Amino acid sequence: MTNTDIQPIAALAQQALAPKEVEPGGIYLVATADGQVQTVDLTGSRYTGRIERKTGTTTVRDATSFLTYWAKHRDDASEVYSDVEQLTVTAVLNAHARDEADFGDHRLHLQLRRTTAWEEWTHLNGRLVGQDEFANFLEDHLPNLIQPDAATMLEIAQSIKAHTKSEFQSSTRLQSGERKFSFVEDVKASAGAKGDIAIPETFKIAVPPFEGADAYTMVARFKYRIDRGNLFLGYKLEQPEERAKAAFADVLKEIADGVGTPILNGSPA
C-alpha cells in the first residue's frame, strides 16, 4: 500500500476520533483511540438541570410541620404509617396506587424530640440524691410544679437546703398527708437546736413530653432515706411512659384529622 493510499484512510480515522459537541439529555456512543466504544449518559439531572421526580425523606419535629409538608406534596395514593413504640409517623407520598406502581421513595417522617424538661424529670425519676442536689433541682424546675404551687415548693426547697448540715433522726407521716422529718442542728452540743421539715407525700408537675406538644400532668411521689443522719430525697413519677404515649396519641389524632386518610399501624416497606 502506497502513501497515496494511506493518507485518505488516516484522514478518515482522525475525523472519527475528532471531538464532537454533544447536548445534555441524550445518550451517546463514543469511539476511543484503542478501537473501543463507550457509552456516555447525559440524561441525569446533573446534566439537564431538571429533576424528573420528587425523591428523598424529609424529617419534621411536630404535627403542624408534618401537615404543612403533606398538604404540599401528597397525592391520592399517598399513605401514612404510625409506630407507637418508636413514636414516629411516616408518610409515603408517592406510594403505589391501586392499579399502578410507584417508586415509594418520596417520604415524610415525623420524629418527635423529647423536651429538655421531660428528659431531666425522667432522668432523676426513682433516684435518691442529697438534700442540696434535690433542693437545687426543685428550684431549677419551678415552672413545672403545679401542686403545691411553685411558691410553696420553693419554700420547701429552701428549707431543705438550709439544713444540709443537720442530723436527721426520724420521719413521721402526718394526718395532713405530709411527711415530717425531725433533725438536730448540732449533735455535739448538749442542747442542740431541734426542728423539723414537712414535705408533701405527693406533688404534681406539668411537662410537655415533646417539642411542640402540650404539657401533660404527672403525679410524683416523694421518696426518702435516712442514712446515719443524712437525708436523701427523690421522687417516683407515676407511669411517665404512659403519659408520653398519651401525648403521642394526641399528636396522631391531630395528624389523622389533617390528612383525611386512615393511618396504618406499622412501618412502610
Secondary structure, 3 states (H helix, E strand, C coil): CCHHHHHHHHHHHHHHHCCCCCCCCCEEEEECCCCCEEEEECCCHHHHCCCCCCCEEEEECCHHHHHHHHHHHCCCCCEEEEECCCCEEEEECCCCCCCCCCCCCEEEEEECCECHHHHHHHHHCCCEEEHHHHHHHHHHCHHHEEECCHHHHHHHHHHHHHCCCCEEEEEEECCCCEEEEEEECCCCCCCCCEEEEEEECEEEEEECCECCCCCEEEEEEEEEEEECCEEEEEEEECCHHHHHHHHHHHHHHHHHHHHCCCEEECCCC
